[in-house]
Amino acid sequence: MPKEFGMALTSLLDNPDTRRALSPFIAKVEVPAAFPCVLAPGAHPQIVGTAIEYALYAGLSALRQVVGEPRAARIGADRIEAWSPALLRSFGLGDMRTRVEHAETALRRQHSADTLAPAVARACLVLARVAAVARAELWFLSHLPSRGAAIVAQPSDDEIAELRDLYARLPFAELLGSERIVFSPTFGEGSRRVGGAVGDLIVDDLLIELKTRARCRATAKDLRQLIAYAGFANRFGIDGLAEAPRIEQVGVLFPRAGRLWTTPLRRLVTEGCEACVVEVLLARSGAPLGEAR
């Protein structure tokens, strides 16, 4: 895995030179006005934002079979336990794999799409804290000891309440009628060749990213990310699926608004331009070109 789990493609998309290279291939479209934010962020929006992914997984997997699962906390635990033993002792970070295993077991106590059980909410927040290391390991190492304490901090009552409120607003009815749900999808050789590419959710032919920010509107950055992931899925396939569907729609789920915004992929990029987007990203990552699904 890359140094920043699942972030290599995202970092590449954030590069100004990459944005300029992609611009000719992406349609200029108007997105709807922002959905009203009905639940403002609390003190730790990034942690709660990751925790809602685990909560959504717990809710959906309790009600139906899903492919894949969130993996960032496991990778974060592996990375923490690779740090020096003296460092782990100093900040009370030992046995993180067991901590993650216990929290993942607790996710199976969720049995409803209506209400997130308090114990499950707590487990989601524990996993989110460890997952933060997978997504920004060097940042955590450079900010010890303050961030070391944050990794093992117990979730607060306010965090649990915020997460449960977000969960209650998730549009489960729009997701449960599908034939296939894939969590944390990766895209075969494509993900490996760019050093990491992990999406949030695929529901049938719809690729979805979760955004827990307060401004509940799709941005140009969101659209580039959706187009890139869709392009990689359509070219290289989806791990865990022998016959992966082609992505025909993309969308952003805004838990703080309780709304799912979707649009046809071809409204954003033609099939030919989609292929060009993938080639640009492979070239800029240094990966060899020309290998298709």
MOURUR-V377533 format. One record per backbone hydrogen bond with DSSP energy under -0.5 kcal/mol. CO is the residue of the C=O (numbers start at 0). NH is the residue of the N-H. Records with the same first field share a line. If there is no record, write none. Layout:
CO = NH  NH
This chain:
2 = 4
3 = 6  7
5 = 197
6 = 10
7 = 11
8 = 12
9 = 13
10 = 14
11 = 14
14 = 18
15 = 19
16 = 20
17 = 21
18 = 22
19 = 23
21 = 24  25
22 = 25
26 = 28
34 = 215
35 = 37
43 = 47
44 = 48
45 = 49
46 = 50
47 = 51
48 = 52
49 = 52  53
50 = 54
51 = 55
52 = 56
53 = 57
54 = 58
55 = 59
56 = 60
57 = 61
58 = 62
59 = 62  63
66 = 182
70 = 74
71 = 75
72 = 76
73 = 77
74 = 78
75 = 79
76 = 80
77 = 81
78 = 81
79 = 82
83 = 87
84 = 88
85 = 89
86 = 90
87 = 92
88 = 91
94 = 98
95 = 99
96 = 100
97 = 101
98 = 102
99 = 103
100 = 104
101 = 105
102 = 106
103 = 107
104 = 107
105 = 108
106 = 109
114 = 116
116 = 120
117 = 121
118 = 122
119 = 123
120 = 124
121 = 125
122 = 126
123 = 127
124 = 128
125 = 129
126 = 130
127 = 131
129 = 132  133
130 = 134
131 = 135
133 = 4
135 = 139
136 = 140
137 = 141
138 = 142
139 = 142
140 = 143
142 = 146
144 = 148
145 = 149
146 = 150
147 = 151
148 = 152
149 = 152
155 = 159
156 = 160
157 = 161
158 = 162
159 = 163
160 = 164
161 = 165
162 = 166
163 = 167
164 = 168
165 = 168
166 = 169
169 = 171
170 = 173
171 = 174  175
172 = 176
174 = 177
179 = 203
180 = 66
181 = 201
184 = 198
185 = 238
186 = 189  190
187 = 190  191
188 = 192
189 = 193
190 = 195
191 = 194
195 = 8
196 = 186
199 = 183
200 = 207
201 = 181  203
202 = 205
204 = 206  247  248
205 = 202  207
206 = 250
207 = 199  200
208 = 252
213 = 215
214 = 216
215 = 34
218 = 222
219 = 223
220 = 224
221 = 225
222 = 226
223 = 227
224 = 228
225 = 229
226 = 230
227 = 231
228 = 232
229 = 233
230 = 234
231 = 235
232 = 236
234 = 292
237 = 240
239 = 241
240 = 243
245 = 247
247 = 264  265
248 = 206
249 = 262
250 = 208
251 = 253  260
252 = 210  254
253 = 256  257  258
255 = 37  38
258 = 253  260
260 = 251
262 = 249
263 = 266  267
264 = 267  268
267 = 26
269 = 273
270 = 274
271 = 275
272 = 276
273 = 277
274 = 278
275 = 279
276 = 280
277 = 281
278 = 282
279 = 283
280 = 284
281 = 285  286
282 = 285
289 = 291
